[in-house]
């Protein structure tokens, strides 16, 4: 097991120097598929200071297209971290009080082992020789990191969307290691509609001739068109119709009349094309295949004889489940299913449905009620947790 700082990764046809930390675990890790895979490298970022008794750690789990750069300038896009509104000094997840950890999921492309990583047996990128992974495998790898840090119990695990799936998996797989869990805009399993949208994106990638059956890096090609379409399709699901109408309506893009052609006449077309183009510059096509498949396979009830409540039986974890009124990708009903399962086993759970017309992406935006909810829940949990850990108490 080795620790390193500042490392290089390959994104499409570029080599990028990444800041941050990473740790290499030589021992193979068992996967849900039945395979054993290793070595595994995990790239991660930390914010704040771990207290003396290691009781103030908060683990943030990122969504499908997120990464470990939660609250700082992103090294590739040069934009603020994806949750800078939530995480930082004086914010709901206060880095002056808590030691915040976020790792890139395995299967991704931001430094943790994934399809772009070099297979030590061949000297080439894994590509499609990388094993299919699950949300459970992602969490299993994260636990290795937390164990490596010597943290016995996390004060809080929090995340939205796919990050929320990881939060649920943490609470189910390692309840003794989690004091509080905040799954946001998520679900205990993917619906047929969710899987369908992912399949459209995967087929767009695989239909791109530059995908080369997954071996594009070896051929110095990039399936830009396919990955761009996959991103455009997914991005539509993150927004709501009211949000799209408010932002774009049917307004034309840099013109006063229709062109009667297939250029981006409408602003919304131009916006989606831009989203696709910029996404290709920071994400890997094969990683998109693997991570969407992991989300599709996620089904907590199936792992517990078809009854979701069984997953939370005797759970000591304190939960706060959050949904948004206009989120049709992970609607309130899916989040209520989690709450009902927790209620069925008398678990400690709070639930808030936030009024917002921003759609699924609301958890990334400036939504005051949402931020107040997280802030209040975290402070309430801190009073209970740190009162029992005197020297780690937070004022």
C-alpha positions, 0 to 999 in steps of 0.5 A, a space after each residue: 500500500 503506497 500513498 502519493 501526491 499529484 499524479 498524471 491521468 489520461 483523459 481522451 487524447 491528453 495527459 493531465 496533471 492532477 493535484 490531490 492524493 491517491 493510495 494504491 492497494 496491492 491486494 485484490 478486492 472481491 467484486 459483486 460479480 464474483 471476480 477478485 480485482 487488483 491492484 486498485 488505486 484511489 484518488 481523493 481530496 480532503 478539506 479541513 483537518 481531522 481531529 485528534 480522535 478522528 471523529 469529525 470525518 464527513 465522506 462526500 459521494 459524488 454523482 455520475 459525472 462528478 469527481 473528487 474536486 468538491 470545493 476547489 477550482 477544478 484542474 481541468 475545467 477551471 470552474 468552481 468545485 461541483 459542490 462549492 455552494 455546500 462545502 467550505 468554511 462556514 457552509 452547511 458542510 463546514 470545513 472549519 469543523 469537519 474533515 471532508 473526504 471525497 474520492 473518485 469512484 473506481 470505474 471513473 476516469 479521474 485517477 481512481 482505477 478504471 478503464 483508462 488505467 493501465 493494465 499491469 498485465 498488458 501495459 495498455 489501458 484496461 478498456 473493456 477488459 476492466 471488470 463490470 463494477 457495482 455501487 457496492 464495489 465503489 463503496 467497498 473501495 471507499 471503505 478501504 480508503 477510510 480504513 487506511 486513514 484510521 477512521 473507525 466511524 464516519 460522522 456523516 456520509 452525504 451525496 446526491 443522485 448516484 452519490 445518494 446510492 452510495 450513501 444508502 449502500 454505506 448505511 446498509 453495508 457498514 452501518 456500524 461505521 456511519 453515524 449520520 447518512 444524507 441520501 439526496 435526490 436518489 432511489 433504492 433502485 433504478 427504474 426501467 425509464 432510468 435504465 432506458 435513458 442510460 442505454 440510449 447513451 451507451 448505444 450512442 457511444 458504441 455506435 461511434 466508429 471511433 469507439 473501436 470496440 472500447 480500444 480507442 485509446 490504443 488507436 489514438 482515437 476519441 469517440 467524441 460524437 457518441 459521448 457528446 450525444 450521451 451527455 446531451 441525452 442525460 443532461 435533459 433528464 437532469 432538468 425540468 420542463 419549467 427550468 428549460 422553458 424559463 432559461 430558453 423557451 423557444 428563443 433563437 440562438 444568435 439569429 432573428 429568423 429560422 434557417 430552415 436547416 439543421 444548425 442550432 437554431 434554438 438556444 436550447 440546442 446550442 446549450 445542449 451541444 455545448 454541454 456535450 462538447 465540454 463533457 468530452 474534454 473531461 470524461 472518458 467514454 468507457 467510464 461512462 459505460 461502466 458507471 451507468 451500468 453500475 447505477 442500473 444494477 443498483 437494487 437494495 431490495 433485491 439484495 434483501 429478499 425483495 423487501 427494502 425494509 430488510 436492508 435497514 433492519 436494526 440500523 443505528 444510522 440517523 437518516 435525512 432523506 431529501 427530494 425535490 418537487 420537480 425531479 422526474 429522474 429520481 422523483 419524490 416517490 422513490 425517495 419516499 420509498 426509502 423513508 417508508 422502508 426506514 419507518 417500517 423498521 423504526 429507524 431514525 429518519 427525517 424527510 424533506 421535499 424541497 419545493 424547486 422547479 430546477 429538476 434533478 440538478 437542484 441539489 447542485 444549485 443555490 436552493 436556500 431551503 435545501 441548504 438550510 435543511 442540510 445545515 440544520 440536520 448536520 448541526 443537530 447530529 453534531 450535538 448528539 455525536 460530539 457530546 459523546 466524544 468530549 475531546 472531539 467536540 465542535 463548538 
